[in-house]
Amino acid sequence: MRAMILAAGRGERMRPLTDFLPKPLLSVGGKPLIVWHLERLAAAGFKDIVINHAHLGQKLIAALGDGDRWGLRIQWSAEPEGALETAGGIAKAMTLLNPDNENAPFLVINGDIYCDWNLALATQRMSQPKDDLAYLVMVPNPEHHPNGDFVLNGDRVQDVEQAAGKLTFAGIGIYRPALFTGVERGKPAKLAPLLREAMHNGHVSGECHPRRWEDVGTPERLAALDVELTIKPPVIQTP
């Protein structure tokens, strides 16, 4: 299975920190946020990684290179200034994620989160059923997003208006290329409408991850996570 890290966002809420540095390169616990993802992907057995970029993308490329230092093969998917939104970015990178033009699933991780979900589970999670288009990792609602996104009913993810018990999408998903069939390559497109349509048709599954997750969306949350990881660095487990 291949994996993609979404790293093309402007990081407006992080300004002025992101005026001169792309958000995934902001440091927490002594290393760039995106490096935590790369280390976990390598430990989980991934080899081929795609990273999209737009704002200050050349700084990402200069910092991470081809991924050899982590035992990874990084391929880069360049987007125009302003980026292509989540689905548009994934669709543009599809030839890198799906080089054999099959419907094999791939993992996508938001570059601006921190999470200790076991990435080695990704291949297992999308092995059955075959007609699922997406598998979403959900988390308990954080204080800054108290109403959540979707309902988890057993292992099915559902879009239910005004429902109690909603969870928050963690920004970690496993997708099949068929989810993006209708997305025009090179055009901006949001992920949420595609997921909601797939949920309506019963083709999205998922789980709740109750452990450590952080949407590193503000300088305050970045600083708090930096202190946490500096005081007690986590051990990244291999499968």
C-alpha positions in Angstrom: 0.0 0.0 0.0 1.2 3.5 -0.8 0.6 6.5 1.4 0.2 10.3 0.8 0.8 13.1 3.2 -1.2 16.3 2.5 1.2 19.2 2.9 0.0 21.8 0.4 -2.1 24.0 2.7 -1.2 27.7 3.4 -1.6 27.4 7.2 -3.4 30.7 7.6 -4.2 30.2 11.3 -0.5 29.6 11.9 0.6 32.9 10.6 3.1 34.5 11.0 4.9 31.2 11.6 3.9 29.9 8.1 4.9 33.1 6.3 8.4 31.7 5.9 8.0 28.0 6.5 5.4 25.5 5.3 3.2 24.2 8.2 4.4 20.6 8.1 8.0 21.8 8.7 7.1 23.5 12.0 8.9 21.7 14.8 7.4 19.8 17.7 9.5 17.6 20.1 12.7 18.5 18.3 11.7 17.5 14.7 9.4 18.8 12.0 5.8 17.7 12.3 5.9 15.9 9.0 8.9 13.8 10.1 6.8 12.2 12.9 4.6 10.9 10.0 7.5 9.7 8.0 9.0 7.9 10.9 5.7 6.2 11.7 5.1 5.2 8.1 8.6 3.7 7.8 8.1 1.8 11.1 4.8 0.5 9.8 6.5 -1.0 6.7 5.5 1.6 4.1 8.0 2.4 1.3 6.4 4.6 -1.3 5.2 8.0 -0.1 3.6 10.8 -2.0 3.7 14.4 -0.6 1.8 17.2 -2.3 3.0 20.8 -1.9 2.2 24.4 -2.9 3.0 27.1 -0.4 6.8 27.2 0.0 7.0 23.7 -1.4 10.6 23.9 -2.4 11.5 24.2 1.3 9.7 20.9 1.9 11.6 19.2 -0.9 14.9 20.6 0.4 14.2 19.4 3.9 13.0 15.9 3.1 14.5 15.1 -0.3 13.8 11.6 -1.6 13.1 10.1 1.8 16.2 7.8 1.7 17.2 8.7 5.2 14.0 7.1 6.5 14.2 4.1 4.1 11.3 5.6 2.1 10.8 6.7 -1.5 9.2 10.1 -1.6 7.6 11.4 -4.8 6.4 14.9 -5.0 3.1 16.2 -6.4 3.3 20.0 -7.1 0.1 22.1 -7.0 -0.4 25.7 -8.0 -0.3 28.5 -5.4 -3.5 28.2 -3.4 -3.5 24.4 -3.8 -6.3 22.1 -5.0 -8.2 21.3 -1.8 -8.0 17.7 -0.4 -9.8 15.7 -3.1 -8.3 17.8 -5.9 -4.8 17.2 -4.5 -5.4 13.5 -4.1 -6.8 13.2 -7.7 -3.8 15.1 -9.1 -1.5 12.6 -7.4 -3.4 9.6 -8.5 -0.9 8.4 -11.1 1.7 8.3 -8.3 -0.6 6.6 -5.8 -2.1 4.2 -8.3 0.6 3.6 -10.9 -0.9 0.3 -12.0 -4.3 1.8 -12.7 -6.1 -0.6 -10.4 -8.5 0.0 -7.5 -6.0 -0.7 -4.8 -6.5 1.4 -1.6 -4.0 3.9 -0.4 -3.5 5.8 2.9 -3.8 9.6 3.2 -2.7 11.6 6.3 -3.2 15.3 6.9 0.3 16.8 7.3 -0.9 19.1 10.1 -2.0 16.5 12.7 -0.2 14.5 15.3 -1.6 11.0 16.0 -0.4 7.7 17.4 -2.8 5.5 15.5 -1.0 2.3 14.3 -0.4 2.9 10.6 0.5 -0.8 10.2 -3.3 -1.5 10.5 -4.1 0.3 7.2 -3.8 -2.6 4.8 -5.9 -4.9 7.1 -8.6 -2.3 7.6 -9.4 -2.0 3.8 -9.1 -5.7 3.1 -12.9 -6.3 3.6 -15.5 -5.4 2.4 -14.3 -4.9 -1.2 -17.0 -2.4 -2.1 -16.0 0.1 0.6 -14.6 3.3 -0.9 -13.2 4.8 2.3 -12.1 3.8 5.8 -11.9 6.8 8.3 -10.1 7.0 11.6 -12.3 9.0 14.0 -11.4 10.5 17.3 -13.4 11.9 20.3 -14.3 15.5 19.7 -11.7 18.0 20.8 -12.6 21.2 22.6 -12.3 23.3 19.5 -14.6 21.0 17.5 -17.3 19.9 20.0 -20.0 18.9 17.5 -17.9 16.4 15.6 -18.3 15.4 11.9 -19.8 12.0 11.5 -21.5 9.2 13.4 -19.9 5.8 13.8 -22.5 3.1 13.9 -20.7 -0.2 14.5 -18.0 0.0 11.8 -20.1 2.1 9.5 -19.5 5.9 9.2 -22.7 7.8 8.6 -23.5 11.5 7.9 -26.5 12.2 10.2 -27.7 15.7 10.7 -27.9 17.0 14.3 -27.1 13.5 15.7 -25.8 13.0 19.2 -22.6 11.0 19.5 -20.8 12.4 16.5 -17.0 11.9 16.3 -14.3 14.0 14.6 -12.6 12.8 11.5 -8.9 12.5 12.4 -7.5 13.4 9.0 -6.4 9.8 8.5 -8.2 7.9 5.8 -7.8 4.9 3.5 -9.3 5.4 0.1 -9.9 3.5 -3.1 -9.3 5.4 -6.4 -12.9 4.9 -7.4 -13.9 7.5 -4.8 -12.2 10.2 -6.9 -13.5 9.1 -10.3 -15.6 12.2 -10.8 -12.9 14.7 -9.8 -11.4 16.6 -12.7 -7.6 16.4 -12.6 -5.9 19.7 -11.8 -9.1 21.3 -10.5 -9.8 22.2 -6.8 -12.2 19.8 -5.1 -13.2 19.1 -1.5 -13.2 15.7 0.1 -16.3 16.0 2.3 -18.9 15.9 -0.5 -17.3 12.7 -1.9 -17.3 11.1 1.5 -20.9 12.1 2.2 -22.1 10.6 -1.0 -20.2 7.4 -0.3 -21.7 7.3 3.2 -25.2 7.7 1.7 -24.5 4.6 -0.4 -23.2 2.6 2.6 -19.6 2.5 1.3 -17.6 4.1 4.2 -16.4 2.2 7.3 -14.2 3.3 10.1 -13.1 3.2 13.8 -12.7 5.4 16.8 -9.1 6.0 18.0 -9.4 7.0 21.6 -5.7 7.7 22.2 -3.4 10.6 21.3 -4.5 12.9 18.5 -4.0 16.6 17.9 -5.0 19.0 15.2 -2.0 21.3 15.2 -4.0 24.2 13.9 -2.9 27.2 16.0 0.4 28.4 17.4 -1.0 27.7 20.9 -1.7 24.0 20.1 1.7 23.7 18.4 3.5 25.1 21.5 1.6 22.8 23.8 2.4 19.7 21.7 6.0 20.8 21.5 6.3 20.8 25.3 4.5 17.5 25.6 6.7 15.7 23.1 9.9 17.3 24.5 9.1 16.2 28.1 8.1 12.7 27.2 9.1 11.6 23.6 7.0 8.7 22.4 8.5 5.4 21.3 7.4 4.6 17.8 6.6 0.9 17.7 7.2 -1.4 14.7 4.5 -3.9 13.8 
